[in-house]
């Protein structure tokens, strides 16, 4: 069988609130624009020669019922006011024919900015270790990010994050972030 490599990917996020946990997840998928797909979760490799496209373009390429591969982070709560966050981190090497990394991170009680930066740091660190880039794990992310880019091996890092406070009336609140692959 020939290998199946996606040519495009887009990042998306969403939040849903409902009395039922599953319906809350469905609403988060709708908010993210990927509710009509049969989602298959995959691990964290960003394929060589894959292009990141805007969400609006990516959603238009999806067809209802299609099998759709994605890396997804998901967090949910029914505790009033509990903060939930879900983020996807991305790290792409400078060489187009090299593979990169996607990471997923989901938390409770952590602001979205921190969750997103952690996911981005995680993806960049995984890529850096495969490229043999030395780094100090105790260094702040902003410092390591500059070191990674200065190495000349890492072209781009980014993240997408969705956070929300649990519904004040105890309804299920679900947040998702996803990297969705297009073939």
HELIX and SHEET records of a PDB file:
HELIX    1   1 UNK A   21  UNK A   32  1                                  12    
HELIX    2   2 UNK A   55  UNK A   60  1                                   6    
HELIX    3   3 UNK A  112  UNK A  131  1                                  20    
HELIX    4   4 UNK A  141  UNK A  150  1                                  10    
SHEET    1   A 5 UNK A  38  UNK A  41  0                                        
SHEET    2   A 5 UNK A  67  UNK A  77  1                                        
SHEET    3   A 5 UNK A 172  UNK A 182 -1                                        
SHEET    4   A 5 UNK A   8  UNK A  18 -1                                        
SHEET    5   A 5 UNK A  51  UNK A  52  1                                        
SHEET    1   B 4 UNK A  45  UNK A  46  0                                        
SHEET    2   B 4 UNK A 100  UNK A 108 -1                                        
SHEET    3   B 4 UNK A  83  UNK A  93 -1                                        
SHEET    4   B 4 UNK A 154  UNK A 165 -1                                        
END                                                                             
